[in-house]
Amino acid sequence: MNRKKKIFVLVAILFFIATIIIGYDISTKTSFPGSKKYLKESIAPSEKEVKDSLKSETK
């Protein structure tokens, strides 16, 4: 291999390694959208829970 081809292969390998490292780093800091536990609907009490708590407070 001539010198230019060696440099190109080296730069290509470094680029792929950097891309894999950055992709892994990003994927560890984010979560799958379907796995979110604390959605607004699950945090806020439902209407039935609010009514039940009001009934128990008035007794």
NORMOGI-V156561 format. One line per field, one symbol per residue. burial: b if it has 16 or more other C-alpha atoms within 10 Angstrom, else e. A space follows every 50 residues. Layout:
BEGIN
burial = ???
END
This chain:
BEGIN
burial = eeeeeeeeeeeeeeeeeeeeeeeeeeeeeeeeeeeeeeeeeeeeeeeeee eeeeeeeee
END
